[in-house]
């Protein structure tokens, strides 16, 4: 399996359980690793034969920007489902960082892995 990745995809969204978190967007950062087979694309040199990371990023930006989840766990799960369903990704590893969520800590977040890595 080959991996196409996106690093530090920054998106502003409403996420959190506290009233102050619900009033204004916060920045979340995604790191994604998506398992795919790039052999056909490498042979054809055609974007239609690969997982288009720009299309994936654009879809995530739109989805997350319009969302208003309370938990980062829910947000991460929904983004993973979106990627797997809409882009046919069998395996992915998603890191979601909610910058500044805890005083004294630079980063807080979760890492989820979905699907089977072959």
Z-matrix of the N, CA and C atoms (Angstrom, degrees):
N
C 1 1.446
C 2 1.523 1 109.22
N 3 1.306 2 114.20 1 142.69
C 4 1.453 3 121.71 2 175.56
C 5 1.528 4 107.89 3 -103.26
N 6 1.306 5 116.33 4 161.15
C 7 1.461 6 120.60 5 -178.54
C 8 1.516 7 109.69 6 -127.48
N 9 1.318 8 114.86 7 126.47
C 10 1.464 9 121.74 8 169.96
C 11 1.519 10 105.82 9 -103.02
N 12 1.322 11 116.80 10 133.22
C 13 1.461 12 118.60 11 -175.45
C 14 1.526 13 112.47 12 -127.62
N 15 1.324 14 113.86 13 156.55
C 16 1.468 15 123.87 14 171.23
C 17 1.523 16 106.17 15 -126.87
N 18 1.302 17 117.53 16 132.80
C 19 1.466 18 121.71 17 -179.89
C 20 1.530 19 109.80 18 -120.32
N 21 1.318 20 114.60 19 138.52
C 22 1.464 21 123.58 20 173.73
C 23 1.525 22 113.27 21 53.91
N 24 1.334 23 115.88 22 49.25
C 25 1.455 24 121.46 23 173.93
C 26 1.526 25 106.95 24 -79.14
N 27 1.326 26 116.47 25 106.78
C 28 1.465 27 122.61 26 -174.60
C 29 1.519 28 110.30 27 -95.47
N 30 1.336 29 114.57 28 128.82
C 31 1.461 30 120.93 29 -177.64
C 32 1.525 31 109.15 30 -138.80
N 33 1.315 32 116.27 31 136.09
C 34 1.459 33 121.31 32 175.24
C 35 1.521 34 109.15 33 -91.29
N 36 1.337 35 116.01 34 132.01
C 37 1.461 36 121.35 35 -177.80
C 38 1.518 37 110.42 36 -155.17
N 39 1.315 38 115.07 37 165.87
C 40 1.466 39 121.28 38 171.44
C 41 1.524 40 106.35 39 -89.79
N 42 1.321 41 116.07 40 120.19
C 43 1.461 42 120.36 41 176.47
C 44 1.525 43 108.03 42 -154.03
N 45 1.324 44 115.96 43 133.07
C 46 1.452 45 119.86 44 178.70
C 47 1.517 46 111.46 45 144.10
N 48 1.323 47 114.66 46 165.82
C 49 1.457 48 120.94 47 -177.60
C 50 1.524 49 112.81 48 -103.92
N 51 1.315 50 117.06 49 -16.09
C 52 1.462 51 120.26 50 -177.50
C 53 1.524 52 111.32 51 -90.14
N 54 1.318 53 115.32 52 150.10
C 55 1.463 54 120.79 53 -177.73
C 56 1.523 55 111.91 54 -54.54
N 57 1.336 56 117.62 55 -43.55
C 58 1.459 57 119.94 56 -178.54
C 59 1.528 58 111.87 57 -64.70
N 60 1.338 59 117.12 58 -28.57
C 61 1.466 60 120.51 59 178.59
C 62 1.528 61 111.72 60 -74.01
N 63 1.319 62 116.61 61 -23.93
C 64 1.450 63 122.12 62 -177.59
C 65 1.534 64 112.23 63 -84.50
N 66 1.336 65 117.11 64 -11.48
C 67 1.464 66 121.11 65 -175.99
C 68 1.511 67 114.21 66 -86.77
N 69 1.320 68 117.43 67 -30.70
C 70 1.463 69 118.37 68 -177.63
C 71 1.525 70 111.07 69 -142.87
N 72 1.317 71 116.50 70 145.84
C 73 1.473 72 120.12 71 -178.38
C 74 1.535 73 112.19 72 -61.54
N 75 1.314 74 114.13 73 147.22
C 76 1.460 75 122.65 74 174.06
C 77 1.529 76 107.42 75 -118.74
N 78 1.308 77 115.67 76 156.92
C 79 1.460 78 119.90 77 177.81
C 80 1.522 79 109.88 78 -87.97
N 81 1.321 80 115.00 79 128.94
C 82 1.462 81 121.30 80 170.34
C 83 1.518 82 106.99 81 -115.83
N 84 1.321 83 115.80 82 151.79
C 85 1.458 84 121.01 83 -178.07
C 86 1.523 85 108.97 84 -124.85
N 87 1.329 86 115.27 85 129.26
C 88 1.458 87 121.95 86 178.32
C 89 1.523 88 110.92 87 -108.06
N 90 1.323 89 115.37 88 138.24
C 91 1.457 90 123.52 89 164.68
C 92 1.525 91 105.30 90 -119.28
N 93 1.321 92 116.16 91 130.31
C 94 1.459 93 121.04 92 -177.16
C 95 1.519 94 110.92 93 -128.36
N 96 1.320 95 115.65 94 138.81
C 97 1.455 96 122.94 95 167.67
C 98 1.515 97 105.74 96 -123.23
N 99 1.326 98 116.59 97 125.05
C 100 1.463 99 121.35 98 -175.63
C 101 1.522 100 109.82 99 -124.60
N 102 1.324 101 115.57 100 120.71
C 103 1.452 102 121.40 101 -178.81
C 104 1.510 103 111.64 102 -76.91
N 105 1.316 104 115.26 103 132.06
C 106 1.459 105 121.44 104 -179.29
C 107 1.522 106 108.95 105 -157.14
N 108 1.313 107 116.17 106 176.63
C 109 1.465 108 121.43 107 175.20
C 110 1.526 109 106.98 108 -114.95
N 111 1.318 110 117.73 109 115.30
C 112 1.466 111 121.17 110 -176.67
C 113 1.528 112 113.04 111 -94.39
N 114 1.330 113 117.60 112 3.26
C 115 1.473 114 120.80 113 -174.65
C 116 1.523 115 112.80 114 -57.39
N 117 1.325 116 117.85 115 -46.44
C 118 1.461 117 120.88 116 -178.56
C 119 1.528 118 110.48 117 -63.44
N 120 1.323 119 117.02 118 -43.95
C 121 1.464 120 120.82 119 179.25
C 122 1.530 121 111.32 120 -65.19
N 123 1.309 122 116.60 121 -39.44
C 124 1.460 123 120.03 122 179.25
C 125 1.532 124 111.08 123 -63.49
N 126 1.320 125 115.68 124 -36.83
C 127 1.465 126 120.10 125 179.90
C 128 1.527 127 112.25 126 -74.74
N 129 1.324 128 116.70 127 -39.37
C 130 1.464 129 120.31 128 -175.08
C 131 1.530 130 113.78 129 -89.71
N 132 1.330 131 116.50 130 -23.31
C 133 1.464 132 122.17 131 -175.16
C 134 1.540 133 110.94 132 58.97
N 135 1.350 134 115.33 133 36.26
C 136 1.450 135 122.40 134 -176.33
C 137 1.527 136 109.67 135 -122.09
N 138 1.324 137 116.79 136 126.98
C 139 1.462 138 122.55 137 -178.39
C 140 1.526 139 112.36 138 -59.08
N 141 1.320 140 117.49 139 -28.57
C 142 1.464 141 121.12 140 -179.35
C 143 1.525 142 113.03 141 -68.83
N 144 1.323 143 117.00 142 -12.35
C 145 1.459 144 121.87 143 -178.42
C 146 1.526 145 113.49 144 -100.28
N 147 1.319 146 116.75 145 12.35
C 148 1.462 147 119.31 146 -178.66
C 149 1.514 148 110.66 147 -136.69
N 150 1.304 149 116.02 148 174.43
C 151 1.461 150 122.55 149 172.48
C 152 1.527 151 106.50 150 -79.97
N 153 1.304 152 116.46 151 112.36
C 154 1.457 153 122.26 152 -175.23
C 155 1.526 154 109.62 153 -78.84
N 156 1.317 155 117.33 154 100.73
C 157 1.462 156 120.72 155 -175.48
C 158 1.519 157 112.40 156 -64.75
N 159 1.321 158 118.03 157 -27.56
C 160 1.467 159 119.60 158 176.67
C 161 1.530 160 110.30 159 -68.01
N 162 1.320 161 116.84 160 -42.01
C 163 1.464 162 120.94 161 177.63
C 164 1.531 163 110.96 162 -64.25
N 165 1.326 164 116.58 163 -40.35
C 166 1.463 165 121.01 164 177.57
C 167 1.525 166 109.54 165 -61.93
N 168 1.320 167 117.15 166 -49.16
C 169 1.464 168 121.32 167 -179.14
C 170 1.520 169 111.50 168 -60.06
N 171 1.310 170 116.55 169 -45.10
C 172 1.462 171 121.19 170 -179.01
C 173 1.528 172 110.99 171 -61.27
N 174 1.330 173 116.94 172 -42.26
C 175 1.463 174 121.18 173 179.65
C 176 1.519 175 111.29 174 -66.05
N 177 1.335 176 117.16 175 -41.90
C 178 1.464 177 121.21 176 179.00
C 179 1.526 178 110.26 177 -64.91
N 180 1.319 179 117.50 178 -44.20
C 181 1.462 180 121.54 179 179.76
C 182 1.534 181 110.13 180 -57.52
N 183 1.325 182 116.75 181 -46.17
C 184 1.458 183 120.44 182 179.32
C 185 1.515 184 112.68 183 -64.37
N 186 1.329 185 116.58 184 -45.47
C 187 1.461 186 121.14 185 -178.52
C 188 1.523 187 111.68 186 -64.58
N 189 1.325 188 116.28 187 -50.97
C 190 1.462 189 120.64 188 -176.77
C 191 1.532 190 110.81 189 -67.23
N 192 1.323 191 116.57 190 -40.66
C 193 1.460 192 120.33 191 179.68
C 194 1.511 193 113.34 192 -60.64
N 195 1.329 194 116.83 193 -30.61
C 196 1.465 195 121.78 194 -179.64
C 197 1.526 196 113.40 195 -92.70
N 198 1.321 197 117.49 196 -5.89
C 199 1.474 198 120.51 197 -175.13
C 200 1.533 199 110.98 198 -85.47
N 201 1.327 200 114.68 199 162.72
C 202 1.472 201 121.56 200 176.74
C 203 1.519 202 109.49 201 -144.99
N 204 1.314 203 117.71 202 55.99
C 205 1.454 204 121.81 203 -179.89
C 206 1.527 205 110.71 204 -76.41
N 207 1.319 206 115.70 205 155.80
C 208 1.454 207 120.10 206 175.68
C 209 1.530 208 111.43 207 -85.32
N 210 1.319 209 116.73 208 -39.12
C 211 1.460 210 120.89 209 -174.76
C 212 1.529 211 111.71 210 -109.86
N 213 1.329 212 115.56 211 141.18
C 214 1.464 213 119.59 212 174.58
C 215 1.525 214 110.29 213 -65.58
N 216 1.330 215 116.86 214 -27.43
C 217 1.458 216 120.50 215 177.51
C 218 1.529 217 110.83 216 -60.85
N 219 1.329 218 116.32 217 -43.91
C 220 1.462 219 121.00 218 179.17
C 221 1.521 220 110.55 219 -66.68
N 222 1.315 221 116.66 220 -44.12
C 223 1.456 222 121.33 221 179.24
C 224 1.527 223 110.59 222 -59.35
N 225 1.316 224 117.15 223 -46.78
C 226 1.469 225 121.13 224 179.99
C 227 1.525 226 111.20 225 -62.05
N 228 1.309 227 116.63 226 -44.44
C 229 1.468 228 120.64 227 -179.20
C 230 1.528 229 111.16 228 -62.80
N 231 1.307 230 117.40 229 -42.96
C 232 1.474 231 120.83 230 -179.10
C 233 1.536 232 111.26 231 -67.33
N 234 1.315 233 117.37 232 -37.88
C 235 1.465 234 120.04 233 177.55
C 236 1.528 235 109.96 234 -66.72
N 237 1.323 236 117.16 235 -42.07
C 238 1.468 237 120.41 236 177.59
C 239 1.531 238 110.77 237 -60.74
N 240 1.323 239 116.84 238 -44.75
C 241 1.465 240 121.03 239 178.38
C 242 1.525 241 110.65 240 -60.36
N 243 1.318 242 117.01 241 -43.55
C 244 1.461 243 122.39 242 179.69
C 245 1.526 244 110.84 243 -59.00
N 246 1.322 245 116.59 244 -48.48
C 247 1.467 246 121.03 245 -178.76
C 248 1.525 247 111.02 246 -62.58
N 249 1.324 248 115.99 247 -45.53
C 250 1.461 249 118.83 248 -178.25
C 251 1.525 250 111.87 249 -67.07
N 252 1.312 251 117.10 250 -41.23
C 253 1.460 252 121.12 251 -177.07
C 254 1.525 253 112.42 252 -74.59
N 255 1.319 254 116.92 253 -50.51
C 256 1.459 255 120.45 254 -172.86
C 257 1.524 256 114.15 255 -80.94
N 258 1.326 257 117.14 256 -24.97
C 259 1.465 258 119.65 257 -176.27
C 260 1.529 259 113.25 258 -116.43
N 261 1.328 260 116.85 259 3.33
C 262 1.460 261 120.61 260 175.56
C 263 1.516 262 114.46 261 65.41
N 264 1.310 263 117.22 262 32.26
C 265 1.469 264 121.55 263 -179.74
C 266 1.529 265 108.62 264 -86.33
N 267 1.319 266 116.66 265 118.90
C 268 1.464 267 121.18 266 -177.19
C 269 1.525 268 112.73 267 -76.37
N 270 1.335 269 117.20 268 -32.23
C 271 1.468 270 121.84 269 -178.30
C 272 1.517 271 109.31 270 -137.31
N 273 1.339 272 115.50 271 139.72
C 274 1.458 273 119.06 272 173.29
C 275 1.514 274 110.74 273 -151.16
N 276 1.310 275 113.07 274 153.92
C 277 1.460 276 121.95 275 172.56
C 278 1.519 277 105.58 276 -122.72
N 279 1.334 278 116.11 277 124.90
C 280 1.448 279 122.13 278 -175.42
C 281 1.519 280 109.37 279 -123.94
N 282 1.314 281 115.82 280 127.05
C 283 1.462 282 121.96 281 173.48
C 284 1.510 283 107.38 282 -111.52
N 285 1.330 284 115.59 283 127.96
C 286 1.462 285 121.72 284 178.67
C 287 1.517 286 108.12 285 -119.41
N 288 1.317 287 115.57 286 120.19
C 289 1.454 288 123.14 287 -176.47
C 290 1.524 289 108.62 288 -112.80
N 291 1.316 290 116.36 289 122.50
C 292 1.465 291 122.24 290 175.67
C 293 1.528 292 106.39 291 -103.47
N 294 1.307 293 115.07 292 92.11
C 295 1.465 294 122.67 293 -173.06
C 296 1.524 295 111.04 294 -59.54
N 297 1.319 296 115.93 295 131.69
C 298 1.463 297 121.03 296 173.56
C 299 1.514 298 115.29 297 72.38
N 300 1.317 299 118.34 298 17.24
C 301 1.466 300 120.85 299 -177.52
C 302 1.526 301 112.97 300 -70.86
N 303 1.322 302 116.46 301 -24.87
C 304 1.462 303 120.86 302 -179.93
C 305 1.515 304 108.76 303 -126.48
N 306 1.312 305 115.77 304 124.64
C 307 1.461 306 120.59 305 179.09
C 308 1.522 307 110.32 306 -56.91
N 309 1.307 308 115.34 307 133.50
C 310 1.459 309 120.91 308 179.33
C 311 1.522 310 113.58 309 89.51
N 312 1.319 311 116.99 310 -6.33
C 313 1.459 312 120.80 311 179.67
C 314 1.522 313 109.13 312 -120.26
N 315 1.306 314 116.73 313 132.66
C 316 1.458 315 120.81 314 178.51
C 317 1.521 316 111.21 315 -70.46
N 318 1.338 317 116.05 316 -43.82
C 319 1.458 318 121.45 317 -173.97
C 320 1.520 319 110.98 318 -127.95
N 321 1.320 320 115.37 319 140.85
C 322 1.456 321 122.98 320 171.36
C 323 1.511 322 106.55 321 -140.69
N 324 1.315 323 117.64 322 139.46
C 325 1.454 324 117.76 323 178.83
C 326 1.500 325 112.67 324 176.75
N 327 1.316 326 113.44 325 -160.90
C 328 1.456 327 120.20 326 -179.38
C 329 1.521 328 109.96 327 -139.14
N 330 1.313 329 113.86 328 159.42
C 331 1.469 330 121.62 329 174.02
C 332 1.529 331 106.09 330 -127.32
N 333 1.333 332 115.78 331 127.13
C 334 1.452 333 119.83 332 175.23
C 335 1.530 334 108.75 333 -125.48
N 336 1.314 335 114.30 334 152.19
C 337 1.454 336 121.46 335 176.78
C 338 1.519 337 106.69 336 -130.15
N 339 1.326 338 116.85 337 129.58
C 340 1.455 339 121.76 338 -177.67
C 341 1.520 340 109.93 339 -129.43
N 342 1.322 341 115.11 340 141.91
C 343 1.455 342 120.63 341 178.63
C 344 1.507 343 111.68 342 92.10
N 345 1.324 344 114.41 343 -174.26
C 346 1.451 345 121.85 344 -177.63
C 347 1.523 346 109.64 345 -111.82
N 348 1.309 347 115.07 346 125.76
C 349 1.464 348 121.06 347 178.54
C 350 1.521 349 108.85 348 -88.06
N 351 1.324 350 115.69 349 116.71
C 352 1.466 351 118.36 350 -177.89
C 353 1.508 352 110.55 351 -114.44
